[in-house]
């Protein structure tokens, strides 16, 4: 039960981190980057919500799969004990 509790708490933290990167309003730095790009590059029209999500979603899926793999190996797989 102790291992399950640790894995559950870490999964919530990793999931919040991964989910925050998917949208430009998910975390503060994402919104700052979008604003700075529009300000620094006037010819640049900016990144729309959909464009950001289409860019970040595959990366978040890979990060989620990697996190799942790590959690499985670290907390579930009993062969490593």
C-alpha beads as a LAMMPS data file, in Angstrom:
LAMMPS data file: protein, C-alpha beads

81 atoms
80 bonds

1 atom types
1 bond types

-500.0 500.0 xlo xhi
-500.0 500.0 ylo yhi
-500.0 500.0 zlo zhi

Masses

1 110.0

Atoms # bond

1 1 1 0.000 0.000 0.000
2 1 1 2.860 2.360 0.721
3 1 1 4.276 1.932 -2.779
4 1 1 0.850 2.531 -4.308
5 1 1 0.405 5.748 -2.334
6 1 1 3.784 7.087 -3.437
7 1 1 3.073 6.233 -7.062
8 1 1 -0.368 7.852 -6.897
9 1 1 0.921 11.116 -5.431
10 1 1 3.775 11.319 -7.938
11 1 1 1.383 10.535 -10.801
12 1 1 -0.864 13.439 -9.830
13 1 1 2.115 15.815 -9.772
14 1 1 3.501 14.585 -13.097
15 1 1 0.047 14.646 -14.666
16 1 1 -0.536 18.250 -13.629
17 1 1 2.832 19.230 -15.048
18 1 1 2.198 17.432 -18.329
19 1 1 -1.352 18.759 -18.676
20 1 1 -0.215 22.320 -18.072
21 1 1 2.024 22.281 -21.103
22 1 1 -0.725 21.346 -23.561
23 1 1 -2.459 24.733 -23.700
24 1 1 -0.973 28.222 -23.809
25 1 1 -2.962 29.191 -20.712
26 1 1 -2.058 26.008 -18.815
27 1 1 0.958 27.624 -17.168
28 1 1 2.207 31.180 -16.926
29 1 1 5.403 30.707 -18.957
30 1 1 3.394 29.422 -21.925
31 1 1 1.338 32.607 -22.080
32 1 1 4.444 34.757 -21.586
33 1 1 6.182 33.006 -24.491
34 1 1 3.230 33.582 -26.814
35 1 1 3.115 37.273 -25.857
36 1 1 6.880 37.754 -26.187
37 1 1 6.979 36.110 -29.609
38 1 1 4.290 38.487 -30.862
39 1 1 6.121 41.479 -29.353
40 1 1 9.666 40.597 -30.457
41 1 1 8.751 39.556 -33.970
42 1 1 6.195 42.046 -35.368
43 1 1 5.870 40.141 -38.648
44 1 1 4.968 37.075 -36.623
45 1 1 1.188 36.951 -36.273
46 1 1 1.287 34.939 -33.086
47 1 1 0.388 31.428 -32.142
48 1 1 -3.271 30.514 -31.876
49 1 1 -4.660 28.289 -29.159
50 1 1 -5.148 25.473 -31.660
51 1 1 -1.635 25.775 -33.096
52 1 1 -0.086 25.594 -29.639
53 1 1 -2.216 22.595 -28.700
54 1 1 -1.382 20.762 -31.934
55 1 1 2.311 21.318 -31.228
56 1 1 2.265 20.413 -27.530
57 1 1 -0.220 17.527 -27.444
58 1 1 2.037 14.889 -29.060
59 1 1 4.860 15.912 -26.719
60 1 1 2.546 15.615 -23.728
61 1 1 1.407 12.158 -24.851
62 1 1 5.032 11.033 -25.085
63 1 1 5.762 12.512 -21.683
64 1 1 2.717 10.748 -20.224
65 1 1 3.769 7.403 -21.676
66 1 1 7.283 7.879 -20.364
67 1 1 5.961 8.745 -16.922
68 1 1 3.697 5.703 -16.953
69 1 1 6.646 3.497 -17.898
70 1 1 8.780 4.944 -15.142
71 1 1 6.034 4.529 -12.547
72 1 1 5.415 0.953 -13.617
73 1 1 9.078 -0.012 -13.442
74 1 1 9.698 1.865 -10.197
75 1 1 6.600 1.001 -8.204
76 1 1 4.771 -1.954 -9.768
77 1 1 7.332 -4.320 -11.282
78 1 1 8.303 -6.685 -8.462
79 1 1 11.198 -8.277 -10.413
80 1 1 13.455 -5.358 -9.487
81 1 1 13.287 -5.940 -5.721

Bonds

1 1 1 2
2 1 2 3
3 1 3 4
4 1 4 5
5 1 5 6
6 1 6 7
7 1 7 8
8 1 8 9
9 1 9 10
10 1 10 11
11 1 11 12
12 1 12 13
13 1 13 14
14 1 14 15
15 1 15 16
16 1 16 17
17 1 17 18
18 1 18 19
19 1 19 20
20 1 20 21
21 1 21 22
22 1 22 23
23 1 23 24
24 1 24 25
25 1 25 26
26 1 26 27
27 1 27 28
28 1 28 29
29 1 29 30
30 1 30 31
31 1 31 32
32 1 32 33
33 1 33 34
34 1 34 35
35 1 35 36
36 1 36 37
37 1 37 38
38 1 38 39
39 1 39 40
40 1 40 41
41 1 41 42
42 1 42 43
43 1 43 44
44 1 44 45
45 1 45 46
46 1 46 47
47 1 47 48
48 1 48 49
49 1 49 50
50 1 50 51
51 1 51 52
52 1 52 53
53 1 53 54
54 1 54 55
55 1 55 56
56 1 56 57
57 1 57 58
58 1 58 59
59 1 59 60
60 1 60 61
61 1 61 62
62 1 62 63
63 1 63 64
64 1 64 65
65 1 65 66
66 1 66 67
67 1 67 68
68 1 68 69
69 1 69 70
70 1 70 71
71 1 71 72
72 1 72 73
73 1 73 74
74 1 74 75
75 1 75 76
76 1 76 77
77 1 77 78
78 1 78 79
79 1 79 80
80 1 80 81
